[in-house]
Amino acid sequence: MSAKSNSQKVALEITEQTKKDICRELPAFIRAIEGIEYINDKSNYTDGNAFYYDPEDICRKYAKNSNDVTRLLLHSILHCMFLHIWGTNFKNKKLWDIACDICVEKIINELNIRSSKTEKTDIQNKVIENLSDKINSFTAENLYYYFIDEKIEPEQLDIYKELFYSDDHNIWYKNALYSAEDDDETIEVEARSIYKMQDERQGQYQENGETLSNMGNSHSDSENQWKETANQILRDIEMFPSQFGYSSGNGLQILKNVTQEKFSYKDLLASFLQDNEALEINDDEFDYIYYTYGLRLYDNIPLVEPLEYCENNKIRRLIIAIDTSGSVKGSLVEGFIKKTYAILTATDFFKKDFEIHIIQCDNEIKDVAIIKNERELEEYMNNITLHGFGGTDFTPVFEYADNIFDSLTNKKHFNGIIYFTDGDGKYPEKTPLYKNAFVIHDNGFDKSRLPLWATPLYIDKNHLRER
């Protein structure tokens, strides 16, 4: 038997034993551990479908400290459980990779199983403790934005990488290789190399890069499977905490975030842009001769039913109100407007008769812009000037909306109000007769202060930031 074949055989045995050790100490992880393939390769990484490992590296790690192999496998599995693999739309991939690594290493340390402690564990915990004091919720996304805000020095990032790096992430970016902008060309080159290696193994690689491996087609399916796996693990842990022995508060919260059905601002805006037009008979298409002939011939039974319709071509209106009081930061407002702009320009609703009233209001209306086409929206977005910074009163905008609503013969032509705010302000006393939603970016807002008629959407302010 060659040395290469021997190392593959030994590495497979090590991997199988490591899987058993993890499942014995963490029964809740059985579904995750057994739910993917284990394939030997030239480096250690996961694409969500399989865990690829370098046999020689596995043997070296095991010889040095068997716990290193346990951590490697747990590290990759947790990336899948927390959906890090599919969060690759962050501009700075190096920061995202490091944030993901720190997050999963923190969870492994919190698991505190016998087979996971290594020589790095204690110093990792000190670094994590220091970072935890500066981040409210220790997720990869929040850590990423912390690095952005603090302008972390490259030298510090190198220290973090040395402490927390475990597996290769380059394969995560395979679906965006030929379209995404990337400041770090090394990532793209290395990812292409790994992807080519996989495709050569399957005999599917084409040199021009236009057709990639079919593995990429299972991207969304794999993500959904891991969501379900995370959901099952969460249910098991919450129902039988003592049996499954998993008490990581941070890990459980991340799992809850992963498994929660999220209704995004994009979904909300789309629901307000739905066509509310009333259908009417199209007089140009309907043939009244056959219709009246049938009534005479068959004793009031029409020969042709009036099935031809056309849309009532009246302008529909939507109000997007922005809280510009002193308690709302200008950067959040700008982020909200930019996100709204991105969503609207990605649709074709401006091809219809539609106008959007963008209102800035603190305790009174400060500015109203009526947008009727994409060009006007782009001009508004590029020349944002905020007005206000006083107290917060929502009633002026609703009075403005009442006037529009009352003036319309067909009330369906008013699509309602979306109000961006921190939620803290004076609400109208009477219930509006039209659709409304409050997009609230303050996670600490007391929900009991909302009137019963108000529809809230709580969003993380980081979601309004450039990634």
C-alpha positions as CSV (number, residue, x, y, z in Angstrom):
1,M,0.0,0.0,0.0
2,S,1.4,3.4,-1.0
3,A,2.0,6.1,1.6
4,K,-0.8,8.2,0.1
5,S,-3.3,5.4,0.2
6,N,-2.3,4.6,3.8
7,S,-2.8,8.2,4.9
8,Q,-6.2,8.3,3.2
9,K,-7.2,5.1,5.1
10,V,-6.0,6.4,8.4
11,A,-7.6,9.8,7.9
12,L,-10.9,8.2,7.1
13,E,-10.7,6.1,10.3
14,I,-9.8,9.3,12.3
15,T,-12.7,11.2,10.8
16,E,-15.2,8.4,11.5
17,Q,-14.0,8.2,15.1
18,T,-14.2,12.0,15.5
19,K,-17.8,12.0,14.2
20,K,-18.7,9.3,16.9
21,D,-17.0,11.3,19.6
22,I,-18.9,14.5,18.8
23,C,-22.2,12.7,18.5
24,R,-21.7,11.0,21.9
25,E,-21.0,14.3,23.7
26,L,-23.5,16.3,21.6
27,P,-26.4,14.1,20.7
28,A,-28.3,17.2,19.2
29,F,-25.6,17.4,16.5
30,I,-26.2,13.9,15.2
31,R,-28.4,15.1,12.3
32,A,-25.8,17.7,11.3
33,I,-22.8,15.4,11.6
34,E,-24.4,12.6,9.7
35,G,-26.2,14.8,7.2
36,I,-23.2,15.5,4.9
37,E,-20.7,13.5,3.0
38,Y,-17.0,13.2,4.0
39,I,-14.6,13.3,1.0
40,N,-10.8,13.4,1.0
41,D,-9.3,16.3,-1.0
42,K,-6.3,18.6,-1.1
43,S,-7.5,21.0,1.7
44,N,-10.1,21.2,4.5
45,Y,-13.4,23.0,3.7
46,T,-17.1,22.6,3.3
47,D,-19.6,23.7,0.7
48,G,-22.6,22.8,2.7
49,N,-23.1,19.4,0.9
50,A,-19.9,17.7,2.1
51,F,-16.9,18.1,4.4
52,Y,-13.7,17.9,2.3
53,Y,-10.5,17.0,4.2
54,D,-6.8,16.7,3.4
55,P,-5.8,13.2,4.6
56,E,-2.2,14.1,5.4
57,D,-3.3,17.2,7.3
58,I,-5.8,15.2,9.3
59,C,-3.1,12.7,10.2
60,R,-0.7,15.5,11.3
61,K,-3.4,17.2,13.4
62,Y,-4.4,14.0,15.1
63,A,-0.8,13.1,15.9
64,K,-0.2,16.5,17.5
65,N,-3.6,16.7,19.3
66,S,-6.6,14.7,18.4
67,N,-8.8,17.6,19.7
68,D,-7.6,19.6,16.7
69,V,-9.5,17.3,14.4
70,T,-12.6,17.6,16.6
71,R,-12.5,21.4,16.4
72,L,-11.9,21.3,12.6
73,L,-15.0,19.2,12.0
74,L,-17.2,21.2,14.5
75,H,-15.9,24.5,13.0
76,S,-17.0,23.5,9.5
77,I,-20.4,22.1,10.7
78,L,-21.2,25.3,12.6
79,H,-20.5,27.4,9.5
80,C,-23.2,25.3,7.9
81,M,-25.6,25.5,10.8
82,F,-25.3,29.3,11.1
83,L,-25.5,29.7,7.3
84,H,-22.2,31.5,7.0
85,I,-21.5,29.8,3.7
86,W,-24.5,31.6,2.1
87,G,-23.7,35.1,3.6
88,T,-21.2,35.9,0.9
89,N,-22.6,39.2,-0.3
90,F,-20.4,41.2,2.0
91,K,-18.0,43.5,0.2
92,N,-15.0,42.8,2.4
93,K,-14.7,39.0,2.2
94,K,-11.6,38.9,4.4
95,L,-13.5,40.6,7.3
96,W,-16.5,38.3,6.8
97,D,-14.3,35.2,6.8
98,I,-12.6,36.2,10.1
99,A,-15.9,37.2,11.7
100,C,-17.4,33.8,10.9
101,D,-14.3,32.0,12.2
102,I,-14.4,33.9,15.5
103,C,-18.1,33.3,15.9
104,V,-17.9,29.5,15.5
105,E,-14.8,29.2,17.6
106,K,-16.7,31.0,20.4
107,I,-19.5,28.5,20.2
108,I,-17.1,25.6,20.3
109,N,-15.5,27.0,23.4
110,E,-19.0,27.4,25.0
111,L,-19.9,23.8,24.2
112,N,-17.0,22.9,26.5
113,I,-16.8,19.3,25.5
114,R,-13.8,17.2,26.5
115,S,-12.6,16.6,23.0
116,S,-12.4,20.2,21.8
117,K,-9.9,22.1,24.0
118,T,-6.6,23.0,22.4
119,E,-3.6,25.1,23.3
120,K,-5.3,28.1,21.6
121,T,-8.5,27.9,23.7
122,D,-7.6,30.1,26.6
123,I,-6.2,32.9,24.6
124,Q,-9.2,32.7,22.2
125,N,-11.5,33.2,25.2
126,K,-9.6,36.3,26.3
127,V,-9.9,37.8,22.8
128,I,-13.6,36.8,22.6
129,E,-14.3,38.3,26.0
130,N,-12.8,41.6,24.9
131,L,-14.9,41.6,21.7
132,S,-18.1,40.6,23.6
133,D,-17.9,43.8,25.7
134,K,-18.2,45.8,22.5
135,I,-20.9,43.9,20.6
136,N,-24.5,43.4,21.9
137,S,-25.2,40.3,20.0
138,F,-22.2,38.2,19.1
139,T,-23.0,37.2,15.5
140,A,-20.8,37.1,12.5
141,E,-22.7,39.9,10.9
142,N,-22.4,42.2,14.0
143,L,-18.7,41.4,14.3
144,Y,-18.2,42.2,10.6
145,Y,-19.7,45.7,11.1
146,Y,-17.7,46.2,14.3
147,F,-14.5,45.6,12.3
148,I,-15.8,48.0,9.6
149,D,-16.6,50.8,12.1
150,E,-13.4,50.4,14.1
151,K,-11.3,50.2,11.0
152,I,-9.4,47.2,12.4
153,E,-5.7,47.3,11.4
154,P,-4.5,44.6,9.0
155,E,-2.0,43.5,11.7
156,Q,-4.8,42.9,14.2
157,L,-6.7,40.9,11.6
158,D,-3.7,38.7,11.0
159,I,-3.6,38.0,14.7
160,Y,-7.3,37.0,14.7
161,K,-6.7,34.8,11.6
162,E,-3.8,33.0,13.3
163,L,-5.9,32.4,16.4
164,F,-9.3,31.4,14.8
165,Y,-8.6,30.1,11.3
166,S,-9.5,26.5,10.8
167,D,-10.9,25.7,7.3
168,D,-10.8,27.2,3.8
169,H,-13.7,29.5,2.8
170,N,-12.8,30.1,-0.8
171,I,-15.3,27.7,-2.1
172,W,-18.1,29.7,-0.5
173,Y,-17.7,32.3,-3.2
174,K,-18.0,30.0,-6.1
175,N,-21.5,31.2,-7.1
176,A,-20.4,34.8,-7.4
177,L,-17.0,34.2,-9.1
178,Y,-17.9,35.6,-12.5
179,S,-20.1,38.5,-11.4
180,A,-19.2,39.9,-8.0
181,E,-16.7,42.7,-7.5
182,D,-13.9,41.7,-5.3
183,D,-11.2,43.9,-3.8
184,D,-9.1,40.8,-3.0
185,E,-8.0,39.1,-6.2
186,T,-6.3,36.3,-4.3
187,I,-9.7,35.0,-3.1
188,E,-11.0,34.7,-6.6
189,V,-7.9,33.0,-7.9
190,E,-7.8,30.5,-5.1
191,A,-11.5,29.9,-5.3
192,R,-11.3,29.2,-9.0
193,S,-8.5,26.8,-8.3
194,I,-10.5,24.8,-5.8
195,Y,-13.6,24.9,-8.0
196,K,-11.6,23.6,-11.0
197,M,-10.2,20.9,-8.8
198,Q,-13.7,19.7,-7.9
199,D,-14.9,19.9,-11.4
200,E,-11.9,18.0,-12.8
201,R,-12.7,15.2,-10.2
202,Q,-16.2,15.1,-11.7
203,G,-15.1,15.5,-15.3
204,Q,-17.3,18.6,-15.7
205,Y,-14.8,21.4,-16.0
206,Q,-14.9,23.7,-19.0
207,E,-12.0,26.0,-19.5
208,N,-14.0,29.1,-20.5
209,G,-15.8,29.1,-17.1
210,E,-19.3,29.5,-18.6
211,T,-20.5,26.1,-17.3
212,L,-19.6,25.2,-13.8
213,S,-20.2,22.1,-11.7
214,N,-23.7,21.0,-11.1
215,M,-22.9,21.4,-7.4
216,G,-23.6,25.1,-7.7
217,N,-27.2,24.3,-8.7
218,S,-27.9,22.8,-5.3
219,H,-26.9,26.1,-3.5
220,S,-30.3,27.1,-2.4
221,D,-31.4,23.5,-1.7
222,S,-28.4,23.0,0.6
223,E,-29.1,26.3,2.5
224,N,-32.8,25.2,3.0
225,Q,-31.7,21.8,4.3
226,W,-29.4,23.4,6.8
227,K,-32.1,25.7,8.0
228,E,-34.3,22.7,8.6
229,T,-31.4,20.9,10.4
230,A,-30.8,24.0,12.6
231,N,-34.5,24.1,13.3
232,Q,-34.6,20.4,14.4
233,I,-31.5,20.9,16.6
234,L,-33.1,23.9,18.2
235,R,-36.3,22.0,18.9
236,D,-34.4,19.1,20.4
237,I,-32.3,21.3,22.7
238,E,-35.3,23.3,23.9
239,M,-37.4,20.3,24.6
240,F,-34.7,18.1,26.2
241,P,-31.9,20.5,27.4
242,S,-30.5,18.1,29.9
243,Q,-30.4,15.2,27.5
244,F,-28.7,17.1,24.7
245,G,-26.3,19.0,27.0
246,Y,-26.0,22.1,24.8
247,S,-26.3,25.4,26.9
248,S,-24.5,28.0,24.7
249,G,-26.7,31.1,25.0
250,N,-25.1,32.8,22.1
251,G,-25.3,29.6,19.9
252,L,-29.0,29.1,20.8
253,Q,-29.8,32.7,19.9
254,I,-28.0,32.4,16.6
255,L,-29.9,29.2,15.8
256,K,-33.2,31.0,16.6
257,N,-32.2,33.8,14.2
258,V,-31.4,31.2,11.5
259,T,-34.7,29.3,12.0
260,Q,-37.0,32.3,12.3
261,E,-39.2,33.0,9.3
262,K,-38.2,36.5,8.4
263,F,-40.4,39.1,6.7
264,S,-38.0,41.6,5.2
265,Y,-38.4,45.2,4.3
266,K,-38.2,44.1,0.7
267,D,-41.2,41.8,1.2
268,L,-43.1,44.6,3.0
269,L,-42.5,47.2,0.3
270,A,-43.5,44.6,-2.3
271,S,-46.8,44.0,-0.5
272,F,-47.5,47.7,-0.5
273,L,-46.8,47.9,-4.3
274,Q,-49.3,45.2,-5.1
275,D,-51.8,46.2,-7.8
276,N,-55.0,47.3,-6.1
277,E,-56.7,48.4,-9.4
278,A,-60.3,47.5,-9.8
279,L,-61.1,45.5,-12.9
280,E,-63.7,47.0,-15.3
281,I,-65.4,45.8,-18.5
282,N,-63.3,46.7,-21.5
283,D,-65.8,48.4,-23.8
284,D,-63.5,48.2,-26.8
285,E,-63.2,44.4,-26.6
286,F,-66.7,43.4,-25.6
287,D,-69.2,42.5,-28.3
288,Y,-72.6,43.8,-27.3
289,I,-74.4,42.5,-30.5
290,Y,-73.9,38.9,-29.5
291,Y,-74.6,39.7,-25.9
292,T,-78.0,41.4,-26.5
293,Y,-78.9,38.8,-29.2
294,G,-78.6,36.0,-26.7
295,L,-80.8,37.9,-24.2
296,R,-83.6,38.1,-26.8
297,L,-83.2,34.6,-28.2
298,Y,-82.8,32.6,-25.0
299,D,-85.0,34.5,-22.6
300,N,-82.5,36.7,-20.8
301,I,-79.6,34.2,-21.1
302,P,-76.7,36.1,-22.6
303,L,-74.9,34.4,-25.5
304,V,-71.6,35.8,-24.5
305,E,-70.6,36.6,-20.8
306,P,-68.8,40.0,-20.2
307,L,-65.4,38.4,-19.6
308,E,-63.2,41.0,-21.2
309,Y,-61.7,43.4,-18.6
310,C,-59.2,46.3,-18.5
311,E,-57.5,48.0,-15.6
312,N,-58.9,51.3,-14.3
313,N,-56.0,53.6,-15.3
314,K,-56.0,55.9,-12.3
315,I,-52.9,56.9,-10.4
316,R,-52.1,54.9,-7.3
317,R,-50.3,56.5,-4.4
318,L,-48.0,55.3,-1.7
319,I,-46.5,57.4,1.2
320,I,-43.1,56.6,2.5
321,A,-42.6,58.6,5.7
322,I,-39.2,59.1,7.3
323,D,-38.8,60.0,11.0
324,T,-36.2,62.8,11.0
325,S,-36.4,63.6,14.7
326,G,-33.3,64.1,16.8
327,S,-33.4,60.5,18.0
328,V,-32.9,59.0,14.5
329,K,-29.4,59.1,13.0
330,G,-29.0,60.6,9.6
331,S,-26.9,57.6,8.4
332,L,-29.8,55.3,9.1
333,V,-32.2,57.5,7.2
334,E,-29.8,57.6,4.2
335,G,-29.4,53.8,4.4
336,F,-33.2,53.3,4.4
337,I,-33.6,55.6,1.4
338,K,-30.9,53.8,-0.5
339,K,-32.4,50.4,0.3
340,T,-35.8,51.7,-0.9
341,Y,-34.2,53.0,-4.1
342,A,-32.5,49.7,-4.7
343,I,-35.7,47.7,-4.2
344,L,-37.8,50.0,-6.4
345,T,-35.4,50.2,-9.3
346,A,-35.3,46.4,-9.3
347,T,-39.0,46.3,-10.1
348,D,-41.1,47.5,-13.0
349,F,-43.7,49.3,-11.1
350,F,-42.8,52.7,-12.5
351,K,-44.1,51.5,-15.8
352,K,-47.5,51.8,-14.2
353,D,-49.3,55.0,-13.1
354,F,-47.8,55.3,-9.7
355,E,-46.5,58.1,-7.5
356,I,-44.7,57.9,-4.2
357,H,-44.8,60.7,-1.7
358,I,-41.6,60.7,0.4
359,I,-42.2,62.7,3.5
360,Q,-39.7,63.9,6.1
361,C,-41.3,64.6,9.4
362,D,-40.2,65.2,13.0
363,N,-43.0,66.8,15.0
364,E,-44.3,68.4,11.8
365,I,-43.9,67.8,8.1
366,K,-40.6,69.2,6.9
367,D,-40.3,68.1,3.3
368,V,-42.5,66.4,0.7
369,A,-41.2,64.9,-2.5
370,I,-43.6,63.4,-5.1
371,I,-41.8,60.8,-7.2
372,K,-43.4,59.7,-10.5
373,N,-40.6,57.9,-12.3
374,E,-37.3,56.3,-11.9
375,R,-35.3,59.4,-12.9
376,E,-37.0,61.5,-10.2
377,L,-36.3,58.8,-7.6
378,E,-32.6,58.6,-8.6
379,E,-32.3,62.4,-8.5
380,Y,-33.9,62.5,-5.0
381,M,-31.6,59.7,-3.8
382,N,-28.5,61.4,-5.1
383,N,-29.4,64.7,-3.5
384,I,-30.7,63.7,-0.1
385,T,-31.1,66.6,2.2
386,L,-32.5,65.8,5.6
387,H,-34.8,68.2,7.4
388,G,-36.0,68.1,11.0
389,F,-34.2,66.9,14.1
390,G,-36.9,68.0,16.6
391,G,-39.4,65.8,18.5
392,T,-41.4,63.0,17.0
393,D,-45.1,63.2,16.1
394,F,-46.6,60.7,13.6
395,T,-50.0,62.4,13.3
396,P,-49.1,65.1,10.7
397,V,-48.2,62.4,8.1
398,F,-51.4,60.5,8.8
399,E,-53.4,63.7,8.5
400,Y,-51.7,64.2,5.1
401,A,-52.6,60.7,4.2
402,D,-56.2,61.2,5.3
403,N,-56.6,64.1,2.9
404,I,-55.3,62.0,0.0
405,F,-57.5,59.1,1.0
406,D,-60.7,61.3,1.4
407,S,-60.1,62.9,-2.0
408,L,-60.1,59.6,-3.9
409,T,-63.3,58.2,-5.4
410,N,-61.8,54.7,-5.5
411,K,-60.1,54.2,-2.2
412,K,-58.1,51.2,-3.6
413,H,-55.9,53.7,-5.4
414,F,-54.3,54.6,-2.1
415,N,-51.8,51.9,-1.1
416,G,-51.0,53.2,2.3
417,I,-48.1,54.4,4.5
418,I,-44.7,52.9,5.3
419,Y,-43.2,54.9,8.2
420,F,-39.4,54.5,9.0
421,T,-38.8,55.3,12.6
422,D,-37.3,54.3,16.0
423,G,-40.9,53.9,17.1
424,D,-40.7,56.5,19.9
425,G,-43.3,59.2,19.2
426,K,-46.9,60.4,19.3
427,Y,-49.3,58.1,17.4
428,P,-52.7,59.1,16.0
429,E,-55.6,58.4,18.3
430,K,-58.0,57.1,15.6
431,T,-57.4,54.0,13.5
432,P,-56.5,54.8,9.9
433,L,-58.8,53.4,7.2
434,Y,-55.8,52.4,5.0
435,K,-52.9,50.0,5.2
436,N,-49.9,51.1,7.3
437,A,-46.6,49.7,8.6
438,F,-44.0,51.1,10.9
439,V,-40.4,50.0,10.0
440,I,-38.7,50.1,13.4
441,H,-34.9,50.0,13.6
442,D,-34.5,50.2,17.4
443,N,-34.4,46.7,18.8
444,G,-34.8,48.1,22.3
445,F,-38.2,49.7,21.5
446,D,-41.0,48.8,23.9
447,K,-43.5,47.0,21.7
448,S,-46.3,47.7,24.2
449,R,-46.3,51.3,23.2
450,L,-47.6,50.6,19.8
451,P,-51.3,51.2,19.2
452,L,-53.3,48.0,18.3
453,W,-53.8,49.2,14.7
454,A,-50.1,49.7,14.0
455,T,-48.3,47.1,12.0
456,P,-44.6,46.9,13.0
457,L,-41.6,45.4,11.1
458,Y,-38.5,45.2,13.3
459,I,-35.3,45.3,11.4
460,D,-31.7,45.2,12.4
461,K,-30.1,48.6,11.6
462,N,-27.1,46.8,10.2
463,H,-29.3,45.5,7.3
464,L,-29.5,49.1,6.1
465,R,-25.8,49.4,5.9
466,E,-23.6,48.8,2.8
467,R,-22.2,45.3,3.0
